Amino acid sequence: MTPFGGPPDLPFATDGKEPAPPATPTIHEALAALPRPRKHYQWYYATRPANAQIMHCRQGVHNFLRAYYHHKSADWKGNKPHRLAGWTAEELAKMPTYYIMDLFDDMPAAVGKEMPSAAEIAANQWLTEAELAVYAGEWQRTGFQGGLNWYRSRTSGTFEGELQLFAGRTIDVPSIFIGGMSDWGIYQTPGAFERTQKVCTRMVSC
């Protein structure tokens, strides 16, 4: 689960000032320039080929999903989430490859490297092969594009202006945040977890 860090801020005191030039290198250029070149999964999911690459991947949708969920789960021993120092290429690259992918991989290639063994699949009790077959069948029927469109909206900035209408507002109803101990989503945006606890003014515990 990704924390909600609040709506984007409005820029103030901009009258008569030229817009600041964009930072260089961009985070994408910096990731690509790492000794092990990388890219961010959200921007990969926003690309036009992503849906077809998943739907027609070499291992098939069923095995793609098996590897994907295994790689993201506590069963994968490399999942040891922790806070990142900042939104830099070096820090982001500490995350697993289902978040910060190798530059020339698509997602099926990224997670396929972590495909569980037959014994691990047989021992899995939280997602059996029969249960996974239901999900795989539905994804094969519908495709992934509907879900991937969220990433297109998220990464394009198209709705930034609309969200800025709520700049500075808080969520004042009772709120709860639930995340797994092995879930990197809590920390994938540095500082978001801490901001959530300020934006949601009535956080409750359970």
N, C-alpha and C positions, 0 to 999 in steps of 0.2 A: 504494500500500500504506500503510495506516495503522499507525503504530507502536503497540506494546502498552505502555502506561504503567504496567502493574501493576494488581493488584486494588484496589478502593476501601478506604480506611482505615476503621478502626473509631473512633468517637468515644470518647475516654477522659475521665476526671475529670468525668463528668456527674452523679454522685450528688448529689441534692438541688438540682440546678440546673434551671431552666426551659429547655426547648429554645429555642435562638436563633431569633428570627423570621426568615423567609426574606428574603433580600436584595431590596430594591426600588430601582429597577425591576428586574424580571427581565430576563435577556438578550433575551428575546423582545419585551418591551415596549420595551427600549432600541433594538433593531433596527427595530421598527416606527415609532419616533419619529425616526429619522434623516431628514435633509432628503430623501434618496431612500429611502423606507421599504423595509425588507428583511425577510426571514425565513430561518431556517436549513433547509437541505434535509432534514435528518434528521427534523425535526418535520413537514415537509410530507409526506414519505414515510410517516409514521405515521398520517396522516389516512385516514379511511374512503373519501373519494372518489378518492384517488390512483390506485389501480389502474384504475378506469373511465376516469379522465381520460387516462391513457396509452393504454389499450387502444382508446379511441374518439377519439383525438386527430385534429384536422383533417388533419394531414399523413400519417397512417397510421403504423403501428408501424415499418415499414422505414425511412422517412425520419426518424422520431423517433430511432431508434437511430443512423442515420448522423450526424445533427446532434449527438447526445449524445457519441458517441465522438470525433467531430472536435473538439468544444469542449473535451474533456478531454485531447486529445492534444498532442504537440509540434508538430503541423501548425498548431494555432491559435496565432498569434504572441503573443497576450496571456498565454500561460501562462509566467510568470516567477516561480516560487514562491520565497518567502523566509520567514524566521522572523517570527512575529507577536509583538508586545510583550506581549500578554495576552488574556484571554478577555473582551474588551469589544466593544461593537457597532461602534465606530469601527475597531478592528483587524480584526475578522471581515469587515467590509464591503470590505476590500482584496482578498478572494478573489473569483474569478469567480462568475458567477451560477448555475453548476451546483452551487455550494456555498451561497452566500448569495444567495438568489433575490430578485427584486423581489416586494414584498409581495403583489401581486394576480395574479401569474403562477402557473400550474401548471408542471410541469417541461417538457412539450412546448412551451409558449410561451417558456419561458426559453431552451431550447437552440435552438429554431427560429430565433431571431434570429441565430444563428451558423451556419446551414446552409451547408456548403461549396458552391462553384460546381460546375457540371457538369465543368469542366476539372479541378478539384481532386479530384473523385470519380474521374474517369477515371485520374488519375495516382496514386491511392492504391494502394500495393502491400502494405500490411500488413493491409488489410481490403477485399477486392474486393467488388463488388456480388454476385457469386455466393456468396461466403462469408457476407456479411451476410444474404443471403436465407435461409440455413439458420437462423441465429439468430432472425431476424424470424419465420420460420414456426413455430419452436418456441415463442417467446414468445406468438404469437397462439393457439397451441394450448393452452398451459398458463395463460396470464395471468401477471401479475407479483406476485400477492398473496403467494405463498410466500416470495419474497425480501423483500417489503415488511414481512412480519411481524417480521423481525429488528429493523426500526426501531421498531415498536410496543413490542417488549420492551425495546429499548435506551433509549427515551425515557421510558417509563413508570416506570422504577425498580423494576419488579416483582421482579427477581431480585437487587437490590442486596444484600439480606441474605445470600443464599446466597454471593455473591461475596466478601462481607466475611469469610467463614470463612477465606479465604486471605490476609487482610490481613497485610502484612509479609513474606510468603513471596517467595522468588526462584525463578527458573528456572535450574537449575544444570547443565543439559546443554548441549553445544555449540549455539550459536544463530547465526543470520545474519539480517540485515535487508536486504531488497532493495527499492529504490524507484527510480523514474525521475527524471531531472533536471528534467522538466517536470511532475512529479506533486505537486499541491498537497496530496494526502493526507498527505504527510510532516509538514506544518506545520499542518494544519487544527485540531488541538488543541494550543494553545501549551504547550510544555514536555514533551509526550509523547515526542518523539524523544530528548530528553536522559534522561528517566526510563527509557526502554527499555534504555539502556546500563548502568543500575544494576540494574534488575530482572533482566536476563539477564546472569548473572555470567561467562559463558564465550562472549562474542561472538567470532566468528571473521571473518576477512576473506577475500576471494577475488580 
